[in-house]
Amino acid sequence: MTWSKDRAFEKLQEIYTDRVMQDEKRRIFQQVYRHLHEHLDDLAVKGGLKEEAEKQLKFFKEYTFMPGDNLFQSMRYVFLIARGEGETDPQVTQQHLNRIYKALFQPSGLKNPYIPDSFWDTPLGVACLIAEEGVEAVYPILDEILEAENVY
């Protein structure tokens, strides 16, 4: 199919439902939460989080919203771009992308994140690709989606 920006964003709005975005936030939350606990173990402070903090984190996971300027706000920002709601400022977009990449893919001791190829196949990875390179970068992915829909 020949894609236009408008047609691509229409399809992405069908794909990036609130449910998809919430599920992806929960998946990422689990990943970061597990990583946090692994590092607490590394520092020999397994019980390092106060009970109040644990309760608050469970609340954030359940409702997929965390107040303030954080990883989940950055995810929301790139998801909105992927849905065609526009970017406010390329510099702000880059700050959000850097936060996502650093939080998920920058191990201790490395200066730059190492992003695995499999990330670009996730809902968040596709949203980041759109935010970074524009919707045209995902035309081949949209073709694959249409092809898969036609099979079923």
Contacts in CASP RR format, 6 or more apart in sequence:
PFRMAT RR
TARGET T0000
AUTHOR 0000-0000-0000
METHOD contacts of the structure
MODEL  1
MTWSKDRAFEKLQEIYTDRVMQDEKRRIFQQVYRHLHEHLDDLAVKGGLK
EEAEKQLKFFKEYTFMPGDNLFQSMRYVFLIARGEGETDPQVTQQHLNRI
YKALFQPSGLKNPYIPDSFWDTPLGVACLIAEEGVEAVYPILDEILEAEN
VY
1 142 0 8 1.000
1 143 0 8 1.000
1 146 0 8 1.000
3 136 0 8 1.000
3 139 0 8 1.000
3 142 0 8 1.000
3 143 0 8 1.000
5 135 0 8 1.000
5 136 0 8 1.000
8 135 0 8 1.000
8 136 0 8 1.000
8 138 0 8 1.000
8 139 0 8 1.000
8 142 0 8 1.000
9 83 0 8 1.000
9 84 0 8 1.000
9 135 0 8 1.000
11 142 0 8 1.000
11 145 0 8 1.000
11 146 0 8 1.000
12 82 0 8 1.000
12 83 0 8 1.000
12 84 0 8 1.000
12 130 0 8 1.000
12 135 0 8 1.000
12 138 0 8 1.000
12 142 0 8 1.000
13 83 0 8 1.000
13 84 0 8 1.000
15 123 0 8 1.000
15 145 0 8 1.000
16 79 0 8 1.000
16 82 0 8 1.000
16 83 0 8 1.000
16 123 0 8 1.000
16 127 0 8 1.000
20 123 0 8 1.000
21 64 0 8 1.000
21 75 0 8 1.000
21 76 0 8 1.000
21 79 0 8 1.000
21 123 0 8 1.000
22 64 0 8 1.000
24 75 0 8 1.000
24 79 0 8 1.000
24 122 0 8 1.000
24 123 0 8 1.000
24 124 0 8 1.000
25 64 0 8 1.000
25 72 0 8 1.000
25 75 0 8 1.000
26 61 0 8 1.000
26 64 0 8 1.000
28 71 0 8 1.000
28 72 0 8 1.000
28 75 0 8 1.000
28 104 0 8 1.000
28 124 0 8 1.000
29 60 0 8 1.000
29 61 0 8 1.000
29 64 0 8 1.000
29 72 0 8 1.000
30 61 0 8 1.000
31 104 0 8 1.000
32 71 0 8 1.000
32 103 0 8 1.000
32 104 0 8 1.000
33 57 0 8 1.000
33 61 0 8 1.000
36 49 0 8 1.000
37 46 0 8 1.000
40 46 0 8 1.000
40 47 0 8 1.000
40 48 0 8 1.000
40 49 0 8 1.000
49 57 0 8 1.000
60 66 0 8 1.000
60 72 0 8 1.000
64 72 0 8 1.000
65 72 0 8 1.000
66 72 0 8 1.000
66 73 0 8 1.000
71 99 0 8 1.000
71 100 0 8 1.000
71 103 0 8 1.000
73 96 0 8 1.000
74 95 0 8 1.000
74 96 0 8 1.000
74 97 0 8 1.000
74 99 0 8 1.000
74 100 0 8 1.000
75 100 0 8 1.000
75 124 0 8 1.000
75 127 0 8 1.000
77 92 0 8 1.000
77 93 0 8 1.000
77 96 0 8 1.000
77 131 0 8 1.000
78 93 0 8 1.000
78 96 0 8 1.000
78 97 0 8 1.000
78 100 0 8 1.000
78 124 0 8 1.000
78 127 0 8 1.000
78 128 0 8 1.000
78 130 0 8 1.000
78 131 0 8 1.000
79 123 0 8 1.000
79 124 0 8 1.000
79 127 0 8 1.000
80 86 0 8 1.000
81 87 0 8 1.000
81 93 0 8 1.000
81 127 0 8 1.000
81 130 0 8 1.000
81 131 0 8 1.000
82 126 0 8 1.000
82 127 0 8 1.000
82 130 0 8 1.000
82 131 0 8 1.000
84 135 0 8 1.000
87 93 0 8 1.000
87 131 0 8 1.000
93 131 0 8 1.000
93 132 0 8 1.000
96 131 0 8 1.000
97 128 0 8 1.000
97 131 0 8 1.000
97 132 0 8 1.000
100 124 0 8 1.000
100 128 0 8 1.000
101 113 0 8 1.000
101 115 0 8 1.000
101 128 0 8 1.000
102 113 0 8 1.000
104 113 0 8 1.000
104 119 0 8 1.000
105 113 0 8 1.000
105 114 0 8 1.000
105 115 0 8 1.000
105 116 0 8 1.000
105 119 0 8 1.000
106 112 0 8 1.000
106 113 0 8 1.000
106 114 0 8 1.000
107 114 0 8 1.000
119 125 0 8 1.000
119 128 0 8 1.000
120 126 0 8 1.000
120 129 0 8 1.000
126 138 0 8 1.000
126 141 0 8 1.000
129 137 0 8 1.000
129 138 0 8 1.000
130 137 0 8 1.000
130 138 0 8 1.000
END
